[in-house]
Amino acid sequence: MDQIIKHSFEAVSLLTTDKGRLDVTLIPAQNQPDWLIPSSLILSINNHQQWTDRYWWQQQQLPVFHLQMLEQAVDKIIILEGNTAKQRIALQTAGELRQIQLCISEVRDIVLPQNYQQTSTADSIADSTIDTSYQSYTSSEPTIERNALDNNSGDYQQLTEENILSYLFQTVMVDEQPYLIADLDKIAHQLLAAVD
């Protein structure tokens, strides 16, 4: 078995030459803010109405991350580029995707809105992490929500589709609407590690 090496993605290369604007796609998600993903990471959008954990695309079996609950209808698979071809993943969702162009100045970092915070007993540790993150966010020195979460937990939290905090990189506000920026590198790394 090949070991999957985790490394960071260089997001600066996603900016277009058109006055530093970023082409993004808004992907509908259930029980969380819709996802905001750079459009250049999307390799393909395919119709697929059946729930699946693996998806064959161009002779490669990709792990699937679900943006809908198990009992909900799905209608598409979105293939995302990874740092390498082996780190490609698929997202399964339902609804219409929207593509827009954003200036970095139009995007505001926010704390995960209260209505999306987990309240189950299993997520009580994550809930206290949200409180810590909020305190860090409101302090005089700005901080990225992900760093506060990682520093508070002391370890790399295991990925679960049910726990937003396990894959949250940052929550942002665009046109007074919250969006989730997922830690795609972490999702790919942990999904692929589970396959091997």
Buried (B, 14 or more C-beta within 10 A) or exposed (E): EEEBEBEEBEEEEBBEEEEEBBBBBBBBBBEBBBBBBBBBBBBEBEEBEEBBEEBEBEEEEBBBBBBBEEEEEBBBBBBBBBBEEEBBBBBBBBBEBEEBEBEEEBBEBBBBEEEBBBEEEEBEBBBEBBEBBBEBBEEEEEEBBBEBBBEBBEEEBEBBBEBBBBBBBBBBBBEEEBBBBBBBBBBBBBBBEEEE
